[in-house]
């Protein structure tokens, strides 16, 4: 046995010698001279003859100097987890869940991709509000004049760009009534024609970028910035 200090060893040594077992002590004087060396050299060692080993162990156990390390019993959960059959089943279930998740994700992505709205559907079914336009590097905000009394509320847009499926288009006014004309979607361009006023400004061929919430029409000197209407009505 090993002890950190000679005083601990003396009690055990005395008990063994009282039972007729001869003991041998190593490094006792070194530790007595310098206690801080005990840990460095591995403590003070108590030895007995091999022929007395089992008898010495029994005496020390009976007197509480040696405690047997009992393995703690596994809980039902721990036993279940350590069971090879359970581990195999769990791995199979985990693999199945991951596989199903991937398959469902791919199915959802494919479904959404196939059923995504076309540009024509986005243009005609969404309600677009013109936020502002940029003409020859100057920014302008439309303002439609109506012969009816207008009560303009917060978060409500009156300056709407209306694409109709019959080829009719309506722009907001610029200190004027609404502007009417025709439009056509062809070869990734929007062509606007037959504008009844401000034709020099609006009647042209536009490149466009569109998604669920934003529409940008671009020509050589004009850009029209639109966003999806969340409030208001026609």
N, C-alpha and C positions, 0 to 999 in steps of 0.2 A: 504494500500500500504506500501511497505517497501523500505527504502532508506539507502544507505551506510553512508551518512553524513547529518547532520541537515540542512546544507545550501540548499541541494536539496529539502528537505522536506518543507522548509519555503515558497518556491515559490508556491507549490501546496496548502499548508495550507492557504496561504493568498488568493488565488483565490477562494477556497471553502467558506471561511469565508466572502468574499466580496459578495457571492451569498446567504448569510444567512444560511449556513450550519455549525453547530457547529462541531469542530474537537477535537480529543483527541490524544495526542502524548505519546508514550511509549519509555523508554530507551534513551531519548534525552540527559539527563544530564550525563549518563554513557558514552556515545560516545563522548560528548563534553570534558569530563575529560580525556578520553583515546581513541583517535581516532582509534588506532590499535585494540581495542576491538570490533569494529563495525562488522567485519566479523565473529568474534567468537560468538557473541550473536545474529547474524542474522540481524543486521542493526537497524535503527530507524523506528518504526512502526507508521503509521498514520491510525486512526480509525474514523468512523462516525457512527451515530446511524443507526440501520437497516432500520428504516423508511425513512432515507435520502439516502440509498445506491444507488438506481437506478438513482435518480436525480444527485448524486455526480458523478456516472460513466458517465452520459450523458455530464455533464459539462467538465469533464476531457477529454472525447473523442473529444468534439467539439474544445477544445483548444490544442489538440495534446499531452496531457500528457499520454494518453493511446492509444496504437496502436493495432488494431486488427490483429491477426495473420491469414493471408489468406493462405489457403492451396494452394500450387502451383499446377497448373493443370498438370495432367500427360500427357506426350507426347504420341503420337500414339504407339510408340514402347513399352513404359511402360504399356500402357493399354492392348496392345496385349499380353505382357508377363504375366500380372496378370490375363488374361482371363483363367478361369478353362478349357475351351474347348481346348485352345491353349496348356496349360500345359499338358493336357491328351494326345494330339496329339504328342507333343514334346517327352514325355516319351516313347510313342509307337515307334516313329521313332528312338530314341536313342537305345531302346532295340533291334529293328530290325537291326540297323547298327552293334551293338555289336555281335548279333547272327550270322549275315551274315559273319562278319570278322572271328569269331571263326570257322564257318563251312568251309570257304575258306582256312583258315590256316590249318585245319585238312586235307582237301582234298589235298592241296599242299604237306604237309608232307607225306601223304600216297602215293601220286603219286611218289614223289622222292624216298621214301623208296622202293616201289615195283620195280621202274625202275632203282635202283642203279646198277652200273656195278658190275659184279662178279669179283672175284679175277683173274680168267683166262683172262677176258677182260682187266682188269687193267694191268696185266703182259704183254700181247701181243699187246695191242693197245697204251699204253703209251711208250714214249721213255725215257729210264732210263740212267742216267749218274752216273758212279761209282765215288763218291767223294774220298773215301779212303777205305782201308781195315785194319783190325786189326788181326794180326796173332801172336799167343803166346805173347800177350800183346805188340807187336811192330806194329807201324803204318806204312803202305806203301801206296804210291800213284802210280797208274798204269801209264805206258807210252808206248804207242803203236808205234813200229817202222814200217814204211811203205816203200815200194820201190818207192813210189811216193813222189814228193815234197809236204810238208805240210806247209800251212800257218795257224798258230794257232792264231785266233782272240780272243779278250776279249769276255767273256760271251758265248763262243762257246765251246762245249764239244766234244772231240774226243774219250774219254774213255767211250764208251757206252757198256751197257749190253743189248743184244738183245735176247728176247724170241720170238721164232716163233711158230706159231700154229701147224706146222708139227713136233714139238718135237726137233727142232734144236736150239741150243743156241750158242751165241758167246760172249766171254769175251774180254775185252781189253788185250793188252800185258803188260808185266812187263819187259821193255827194250827188247821186242821181238815182233814179229807179233801178230795179233789177235789169240785168242785161241778158238778152236771149240770143240763142244761136243753135247750131247743130254740132254734133260731135261724132267721131268714128274711131274705133279701136282697130288698128291694123299694123302688123309687123312690129309689135312692141312700141308703137308710137300712138299718141292720141292726137288726132287732127281736129281742130276747131275751125268752123267756117260759118258764113252767113250771120255774123254777129251784127245786131241791129244798131249798136253804138260802141264807140271805142274799139272799132275793128282793127285799127292800126296797132293797138296794144294787145288784144286778146286773140285775134284771128291768126293762128299760126300752128305749127306742128311741134308737139311737145314730146320729149323723152319723159319717162315717169318712173318713180320708185314708189312702191305701195306695200303696206302690210296691214295688219288688223287695226292699227291705231294712227298711221301716218301716211300722207300722200304728198309727194313733191313733184310738181310739174316744172320742167326746165326747157327753155329754148335759148337762142343765142344771147339775148339781152334781158330775158324775163324769167323769174322764178316765182312760183306760187307755192306757198307752204300751207298745208291743210292738216287738220287733226280730226279724229273721230268725235262726233257729237255724242256726248253722254247726257246732255240735258237739252231742253228746248224741243221744238216741233216745227213742222212746216205749216 
